[in-house]
Every structure is written in C-alpha cells, then in structure tokens.
Amino acid sequence: MKPSNKLSKILLEFSIYHTIKGDSFKPRAYEMASESVAALGNEIKQTWQSGGIKALKDLPGIGESIAEKIDEFYRTGKIKTYAKIKKEFPVDMYELSQIEGLGPKHIAELWKYLKVKNINDLKKALANNKLKDLPRWGKKSQDKIARQLKLYEQSSKRMLLGHILPIADDMVDNLSQINDVKRCTYAGSIRRREETCGDIDLIATSNHPQKVINAFCNLPQVKSVHEKGKTKASVRLHMGIDADIRVVKDEVYGATLQYFTGNKRHNVLLRQHAQKKGFTLSEYGLFKLKRSDIGRKTSDVGRNLVACKTEEQIYSKLGMDTPPPELRIGEDELEAAKKHKLPKLLPYGSIRGDLQVQSNWSDGSASIEELARAAKKQRLDYIAITDHTKSLTIAGGLDEKRLARQGKEIDKLNKKLRSFKILKGTECDILKDGKLDLSDTALAKLDFVGISVHSQFGLSEKDQTTRVIKAMSNPHVHCLFHPTCRLIGKREAIKLNMDEIIAAAKKYHVLLEINSMPERMDLNDRWVRAAINAKVKLVINTDAHSPDHFTLLQLGESTARRGWATKKDILNTKSAEQLLSWLNK
C-alpha cells in the first residue's frame, strides 16, 4: 500500500536508504512497517497514545526498534536517525521512488553522479540528456525513465480512490455532527467510485448554510481557503487536492445529489432526454416546460416543479429506473434504465472470503493466524494463504518444501479456529516461457492456485499473451491474479490481448481476479464487464499483505459494480464449501 502520511513515508525512506547501504533485513522490516502505518491511518497514533511503545510492538510489522522511532516521532515531531540520514543523503527518496524503474540503487547513482535530489532535478537531467551517459544506463534506460516520469506527472493531479475515500468519509462525518446539518454526503467521481479522483465534492443540507460553510473551511483536513461564499466554498486540503461544498435546502437534496453525481456526458444525455419529454433539469429539481418556455434559458423558465426530493423521484418522472452512481458515466446505462434492464449490482459487503493473502512466510507483515483473526473480524468466513513462490526471491518466495511445511501449519490452525476456514494456496509465478514456478505435484495438493506475472513486463503482446495463456492451461490453475499488472500512475499495463485472455479463462475454467489494492484495481471495470459478457467467473481479493488490508474489499466491489457485476458473477460471494465444490469441478 502506498504511504499516505508523513510517518509512513519516513519509514519507507528508511527502507530505501538501508537497501542502498546493502543491509540484509532492515529494508524489508521498514517497508512492512511503512505499509502497516499507512493501512492503520489515525489508529497508529491512537495506539501509541493508549499504550506507548509496548502497544506499538503488538501491531503487525512493527518491532521494538521501529516502535521506538515511532514513539520519538510522536513525542518530538522528528526522528534523530532519520535526520542524520537526510544530512548524509539529502535526497527525496520517497518522491523519486514513485517513478517506476527507479529503484534504490538507481536513486543512489543519480545522486552520486548527477546530484539529483528530487523530481525537478530529474527532469532537468533528462532535458539535458545526461542519464544515458551514466555507467550501465544508456539511451534505452533514459527513454524508459522519461516515459515513466510522464506517466507519473499525468496521474499526480488525481488521487487514488483508496487514498481519497477515507479523507472524504472523515470530512462527511465531521460535518454531519453539526446540529444544523440535516444531511451530508459526497458526490462526483468519489460517489461514482472512479479509480482516481481529482477533488472532493460535498453536498450538505441546512437552514443555516453560513454555519456549515464556516465549519467546512475550518475542518482539520483543510490547508487553505480558495473561496468562501454564503452557500458554497472551495478549499485546498493538506493531502494536496481541492474540496468543494454546496449547501442547499433539504427539500432539494435529491436534485442536487443527482446533478453533481453523474459525469458530464451522463448529465448532458439525461438533460436531453428530459427536454424531449417536456422537462428541464437542474440542481434544484425537475421542472415541467410550458410551450412558451421552449427555447428559453433555464433561469427564465417558470417554476413548475415536478420532482426534487429524491433521485429516484426524478428518474421515475423521466420514465426510467435509477442508475446506481457507479454506472452514471454516459454510456449505455440510460438506455438500460429506460428499458428497465439495469442489473441488480453486487451489494457492498457481499464477499465472504479473500483468496489472495500474503503472510510473513513470504512478504506479508503478519502470521497466518493473525491474518485469519483479522479477516474474521471483518466478517469474512475464509481466506486463502497465497504466498509468493521461489523465483520471487525478493519477496521470500516459497519452494515446495516450505509450502508443505506451511500446509501443516494451516491444518493445525483450522483445527484451532472455530467457524473459519483457511485454504492452502499460492501466488505461483509465471515464468518467461509460460511454465509455473512450482511442480504440478505441489500444486495438486493445494486448495487454491493463483498465478501471476512478476517479471518480463516488456514482452510483445503476442509473446506475453501466449505466455499467460500457456500458464492458464495448466489443469491445476484456478485463478489469474491482477491480470494486467498495472500500477495506476506508476506502471502501465503489460501488453496483453485481453479478449484472448478472457476466451482462455472461459476455455480452461480459470477465474479472473479483481484486485482491490488502490494502485492496482485490476481488472478494471471495462474488462470486468467484458468477462461477465463472456460468462467468465470473477473473484474479488485484497492482495492483503497486512491484517488491515481486508478493509480494502469495498474497492474491489466498487470496481465490480462499475463493470455491471451481480452477485452471481463473483465466485467468492459463496461459502467456502460452495467455492471448493466449484473449484473441484
């Protein structure tokens, strides 16, 4: 998980620094601590406040040395050893590490030879054509970094849904506690659950709008105020994006929410439909047009109000069902709504088991038992432990012997844990030639076999597609994890013919994954819908590396909903027994 606060970024910089120094164990320890702190959010400080270093050590991925540094950070606002590192190595390691292809060693070389401290320095070095002359770099490496930098800059204006959603939830909760606020929610791209969002759009209802505006501008998330009026305001948040609020009367809440939820194309098409039926639609309601009103500006039209209280009322008056917010993107959702053929989308909270979970047997931060108990706390009924395999040495991948030992531990835990099932699984690496990283004998003993691409991202579409389909054809394979391997804003999807991959999934009865990690969201909504149309089954997993990651399932569910998925399309909405029965077929 990407660092989301200052402390998690500092811990990640510790990891990068110790990698540069060639330390063996510290890099992974700090990386896991960074992930844990990012996932915990405000809870990390609350834990420290309630129990100090001792309580911090009980958290996943945090040992005594790191707990002491966290304690120092909260007590003094800084960490002395971190200050020494920055004095020795005055580089924004976190910022540079966000560029795909710039690993710790590359960052060290850029500083050593070109004194590159940050992205601005990197841009200057690229503009002056300096990277190609570095030892072991060359023009191909320089061009690759230039492409990745462009990708990073294109995405930096927007924020991942998984990172912005908790902030938006906190702002809504804070404003909802004000006595004069009757209702408060977010609209726009967040309500549509788009994978990235450019800002936060809030709507509140109150008879005292100025009080709400004042409270909004003084929220703890606000860094500065752009504009402050009687019923609306715009601010800049500490996280680096803008937030806007509109305060209206409660009786027009439905109309305002509808107006600010759909994207531009959805709203244009809906207004055109309304006009054809003799109405005009605005943020204040649906109005009946008189003959004398036709062709006049909306502001000049007489107030012949038809509907405004709820979204459902507005869409119903226009002769259609109400499209769920996730579908309001101006494609075919309005036609489906007119014909009453909208799908009954997968309800949030439908997933019963997470089928991609990494433990501390490979690169996860917690034990299998800790993960199981955390999943149960999130009301899951089962998980599959899918640690990496041997060729992924950087992640501590398992060979056949360690996998067998892990299986024995899982057997013991299944006897110990009540009303919860742990499945034996793997995230088996797909090698360059399409073979798998574990023997068929080892795979045959597992409950759930997921396969993934973790290397050779630059193959041609033909070679990459052939490689993945060959792996999918193995009769022991159940699922293709994060099929396109993209990292939003950081790494482009590998070149795959997804139509052929979907056809192969159907032919070989292989599940396709919707990965819930904010930077993955892979498959995306487009390919989810294509898979559903091809009658290929899907699963929604978190790719959990920490107990706190199970909360991310709602992001995968949102992607499924944007892809028109229903409950029957997602296999892990079933019980463990039903799932295993399907897999055994």
N, C-alpha and C positions, 0 to 999 in steps of 0.2 A: 504494500500500500504506500502511496506517495506521501511523504511528510506533509502535515497540514498545520504545523505550528512551529514556533521558534525552537523549542526543545527537541522535537523530533528531527529537525534539520541539523541542529548541532550534533546530535548523536550520529546521524548519517555522515557528517563531515569527519567525525572521529573514525568511522569505518573506512572512509576513503583514504584518510591520512595513514592509518595503520596498514592498509593494503599497499600504499606507496612505499612504506618502510619495510615491507616484506614480512610482517608479522603473520604468524600462522592462525591463531584462534581469535584474536581481538576483532578483526574486520567483521566476521560473521556475528559475533556477540553484539557489537554495536549496531549492526544492521537490523538484527532481530529486535533489539531494544527500541530502535527508531520506529519500526513497524508497530510494535506494541504501544508505544506512546501515541503514535498517530491514530491508531484504532481506538484507544481509550478516550482521546479528546480531553474534556474537562475532568473526567473521572481520575486522571492521573494525579492532578493537584489535590483533589478531594481525598484520595487515598493517602497522599503524603500528609495532608493536614490532620487526618484522623489517626495515623499510626506511624508517621515518620519513615525512617529507613527500613525498619522491620516490616512494615506493611508493604512497602515498595518491593521488597525482596520476594514477597508472595505472588507478585504479578508475573505473568508469563514473559519470559525473555529478559528478565531483569535480575542480574546477580548483585552481589554486595558492592563491588567496585562501581558499577553503573548507578546503583541506588544511592551511593554516597555523592556522586556527581549531580544527580537529580535533586537531592537534598540541598546541596550547595547552591544549585541554580535557583531554587525557590527561596532559600534564605537570603542570598546576596544579590541575585539577579545576574550572576555570571559564574563561570567555571574557570578556575585558575589554569588548569592544564590546557583547557581549550584556548585561553588567551595566549599561552606560550606557543601553541601550535600555530596560531594565526600570525604571531610575530615572526616565527621561523618560516612560515609558508603562507604569505598574505594573499591567498587565492580564494575566490568564492567557489569552493569545491562543489557545493550543492548546486549552484546555478549551472556550472559547466557540465555537471554530471547528468543534467536533464537532456543534453544533446545526445541522441542515440549514436553510439560509436565512440564516444569519449569516455573511456574507462579511466581508472585511477592512474595507470602508467602513462596514458596519453596526456592527462592533465598535468602530471609532473613534467613531462617532456616539453609541453607548451610553455610552462613557467621557466624551465631551465634554459631553453634556447631562445624563446621569444618574449619572455616576461608577460605572458598572457595571464591576467588576473580574473577576468570576467568575460561575459559575452560581448561587450563592446570592444574589448581588446581582441577577441577572436575575430570579430567582423573586420577590424582593421587589418589583421594579419591575412585574412582571406582576400580582402580587397587588394592587398599588396603582393598577393601570390607567394606568400612566404612558407606555407605549410609543406608544399611539395619538396622543399629542399631539406627538410628535417631528416635525420637518419631513419631509414626504414619506413618512410611515409610515402612520398611520391605523389604524382598528379591524381591518380585514382583515389587515394585516400583523401586528398584535399577536396576533390569534387564531391565525394561522399559526405564529408563533414559539411560542406556548403549546402547540400540538399537537405540534410537533417536539420541544419540551423534554420533554413527557410520553413520547414515543416513546423519546427518549434515556435517560430515567431508567428506563423499563421494561427496557431492554436492558443497562443498565450493571451489573446484578447478574450477568450472564453474559458470557462472553468468547468471541470468535470462535474457531472450531476452528483456523483457520490460525495464530492467535497463541498459543494454549494448547498445541498439539501439540508444537512444538519444546521447550517447557519440560518437558512430560511425558516426552518422549524423553530429555532430559538427565538427569532425575531417575532414570529407569529405568536408564540407562547407568551412572550413579554408583553406584547400589545393586547392580547386577549385578556390579560389580568386587570386591565384598566376598567374601572367601573362603567365608564360611559361608552365603552366599545361593546356593541352587541354581537358583531361577527367580524372575524378577520381570517384571511387566507392568502395564499399566493396564487398567481395566475401565470400567464405567459408560458415560456419554454419549460419552466420548472413543473408547472402543473401538467404540461404535455409529456413530462419525463423525457425530454430530449437528452441525449448522452452528454452534451455540453451546453452550457447556458452563458449568455453574455451579461446578464444582470438579474436582479430580483425585483419582480413586480408584485406589490402587495395591494390588497383591497381591504378596507375596513368600513364598517357602518357605524354611524354615531350621530346623535343630535347635537353634539358639541365637537365639531371637526377640529377646531383650533387646538383643543386639548390633546387630541390624538396626534396631530401634526407635531406639536411640541415634544410629546413623548417619543415619537418616531425619531426626531432629529437628535434626541439625547440618549438613544439606545447605546449600550456598551460596544456594539459592533461598529458604530459609526465613527469614522475618522474626521470627516469634514462635511459641510453642507453646501451643495451646489445652488439649491433653490428652495425657498420656503414660502408657500402661499397659504391661503385660507383653507383649501380643501385638498391640496396636493403638495408634495415635496420630493426633492431628489437629493441623495447623499452619496458620498464615497465611503466605502467600508474599509476597515483595516486589512481585509483579505485581498484588496486590490480591485474590486469591481463596484459598480454603482447599484443602488437600490432606490426604487421609486414607490410612492404610496399614493393612492387615491381614496379619499374618504367621501362616502355618499350616504344618502338616507337608506335605512334598512329596507324600505319597500321596493327599491330598485336594485337590490343586491344581485338578483338573478341576471338581470340585463347587463349590469356592469361586469359580472364574472364571465358571462358568455362573450361579451365584447372583447375582453382582454385575455381570453384563454386561447382561442384559435390562432393559427398563424395567419399571415396576411392573405394568402391565397384562399384559405378556408373562409375567412370573413368576407372577402370580395364575392366569392361564389354564393355564399349564403345571402348577402345583401341583394345580389342579382336575382336570386330565386324569390326573395321577399318582394321585390319590386314587380316581378311578373305576376305575383298573386295579389298585387294591390296594397302592399305594405311598405313601410320604411323602417329600418332597424338601426338603432343607435345604442350607446352605452346606457341610455335612460329607459329603453324599452322598445317594444314593437308597436308601431302606430299604423292605423288604417289611413290610407291615402284617399282623399276626395278627388274627384275628377279635376277640380280646379288646382289641386296640389301637384299634379303630374308635371314633371319638368322643372319644378321649383327646388331651391336649395332646402336641405333638411331643416335648417334653422328657421325657415319661413313657413314650414308646414304646420297646420293646425294640430293641436294636441288631442288626437283621437286614440287614446291609449287602449291597447288590446291586451298586452302582457308585459310584465316586468319583474314579477316577484321571484320566479324560478326559471332556470334554464329549460327545464322540461316543459314548462308552460309555453315558452317562446317557440321551441322546436315543434311542439304539438300543434300550435296555431298555424304553423307553416306546413303542416301535413306530413311530418316526419318524426321518426324516433330520435332520441337524443344521442348523438355520437359520444362515446367516452372521450375525455380530454386527450388521451394518448393518441387518438385517431384523427384529431382535428388538424390535418396538415394539407387539406385542399387537393386530395387525390380522388379516390372513389368512395370515400366514406359518406358523402352527402347522397349519392345515388343509392347506396345501400340503405341509408336512413329513410329515403323516400319510399323504397320498396319494402321496408320493414325486414331487411335481411342483414342487419348488423349482427355480428357474432356475440354470444354471451362470453365475454372475455374472462380469462383466468382470474379469479379473485385473488387479491393480495392475501398472503398468509396460507396459500394452498400447498406449498412444498412440505413434504413430510420427511424427506431425507436428503442430505448433502452427499453427492457422490464424487466430489474431488476435494480431499482434505489431506494436507501435509503435516506430518508430526515431526518431533525432534529426532526421529530416526533418519531424516534427511535434512531439509532446510526449514522445517517448521520450528516454532518457538516453544511448543508445549508438548507434553506427553500425550499418548493416546487416551489415557483415562481423563486427563484434563479437558481434552477436546470433546470427548464423549459427554462429560458432565455439562460443559458449556452449551453443546448442541441441544441436550435435553432441556436445559434452562430456556432455550429459545423455542421450545415446544416442538422440536424435531423428534422423530421416532427412531431414526437410524442415520449412520454415516458410513461412508466407505473410506478407509485409510488408503490413500493413493500416493505414497512417497515416490520420489524420482528413482530412476534406475541407474545402473553402474556407469554408463558413459557420461552422465552428467556429474562429473567429479566435483565441480564447483559447488554443487548442491548436496554433496554427500550421498549420492545415489546408491541404492541397494543392489547387491548381487543376489544370486539365487540362494546362497546360504543365509545371508542376513534376512532376506524375505521370508524364508522358512522359520527363522527364529521369531520374527515379528508375528507370524501367523500363530505361533504358540502363545505369545503374549495376548493376542486378541482372543484366543479361545478362553484363556483364564479370565479376561475382563468380561466376556459375555456371560460367564457363569456368575460373576460378581455383581454386574449391573442388572437391575430389575427393569423390566418393561422398556428396554432399549437394546438395539442391535448394532453391533459393529461388523461391517463387512470387510473381508480381506480383499484388498485391491492394489492397483499400481497405476502410476502415470508412466507408462513404458515409452521410452524414447524411440522415435522413428529414425533409423539410420539413413544415410545418404542413398543407399540402394533400395530402400523401402522395407528392409528386414527390421525385425524388432530386437530390442536390446536385452531381452530375456528369452530363455528357451521355451519351447512350447510345453515342455513338461512342467515348468514352473508356472506358466500362465494357466494351464489347465486346472491347477489347484486353487485358483482364486475365484472369489465371488463376482468381482467386477474388474474388468480390464479396460482402462482408458489409455489411449495413445496420443502422443503429441510430437510436434516438430519443435526442436530446440536449437537447431543448427542448420547451416547451409540455407539461410534465408534468401540468398541471391540467385537461386536456380531459376531457369527459364520456366514459363508457365507449363510447357509440355512436360519438362522433366519433374517439376515439383508436383504436378497433378498425378503423373504416373507413379511417383514415389509414394504419395499419400494413399492412393487407391490400392497399391500393392499391399501396404500395411493394413488397410481396412479389410482386405480379402482374407486375412488370417482368421480362421474359424474361431479363435479364442477371444477375438476383439469384440467388445461391447459398445465402445463409445469413442468418438473423435473429440478430444478436448480442444478448447479455443481454436477452432479450425483455421482462421486466417492469420493468427499470430500477431495481430496488430497491437500496438500500444498507442492509444489516442494521443495525438500531438507529439509523439516521440518516435514511433516506428511504424512505417507503412505496412499494410497487409502483404503477406507473401503472395507471389503470383500463382493463383490457383484458378482453374476453370471450375467455378463453384457449381455450375449446372451439372458437370460431370461428377463432382464430389457428391452432390445430392442424389444423383442417379445411382452412384455406387453405394451410398448409405441405404438406399431402398433395396438394392440387389442383395447386399450382404447382411441386411438387418442390423446395421450399425446406427446407434443413436448419435445425434449431433448435439453438442453442448451449447448452451447459452451461459457464458461465463460472467459472473456478477461483479468481478473486480472493476472498480470505476474506470481504470485506464484500459481495460480490455473491452467489456460489453460485447463479447464475441461468442457467437454470431451476432450481427446487428439485425435490426428489425426487418430490413429488406430480405435478407437470406432466411430469416425465421419464417416469413410469410411464404417464400418460395418452397421451403422444406415442407411446410404444412400443406401447401397445394399439391405437393408430390406425395403426400401421405407418409412422410418420414417422421418418426417419433423424435422428440427432443427431451433433454433434461436441463434443469437449471441448477447450477452449482456455484459455490462461492470461490473455489480455489483457495480455501482457507489455509493460512499459514500461522494463524493465531486464533485463540478462542473467541476473540472479539469480532472476527471476520464473519461469523454466522449472521450478524445483523445485516449484511450486505445482500442477502437473498432478495429483498424487495427490489433492488436494482435490476436483477435478472428477471424478476417477474414483470417489471415495467417494460423491459425490452420485449419480452414475450407478448405483452398486451399491445405494444406498438406494432408487433408483427401479426396481430389478429389471432393470437393463440387462445384456445379454450382449454379447459381443464383436461379434456381427453387427449390433447396433443402433447402434454407434458407427462412423461412416464413417472417421474418421482413425486407426483401427487398421489401415487398409490402407496399402499403399505409395503413393508419390507418383504412380506410373503408374496404379495402380488407381483412386486418387482422381480423377485428371484424366479418366480414361475414364468414370467415373460422372458427373462434372460435365458432360462434353461430351454425354452422352445427354440 
